[in-house]
Amino acid sequence: MTVVELAMMIKRNRIKSSASIVTTLAEFTDPVTILPVSWEVAIESAYLPEDFNSDPADRLIAATARVAGIPLVTADERILRCTSIKTIW
């Protein structure tokens, strides 16, 4: 889901790049492991607390972090306020 959001930001010029979208995404994602949206992640996203953001993309990203047992890197204030999501920023 994060890669989808990055692609959309590049397309809308919110992320500037002189390279192709494929090259830019490859540079962004090369040093990281991309985790799939599994059944477990999908179910976890549906059961996030009520105080969590209702945006489906944010829910999938947060659920992926929870299922993987890793903190979520974000500057999103709504997500940072949710005490059930471990965050870094």
MOCOR-V779968 format. One record per helix or strand of 3 or more residues. SS is the DSSP state (A for helix, B for strand). FROM is the first residue (numbers start at 1). TO is the last residue. If there is no record, write none. Layout:
BEGIN
ss->SS from->FROM to->TO
ss->SS from->FROM to->TO
END
This chain:
BEGIN
ss->A from->2 to->11
ss->A from->21 to->29
ss->A from->39 to->46
ss->A from->56 to->68
ss->A from->77 to->81
END
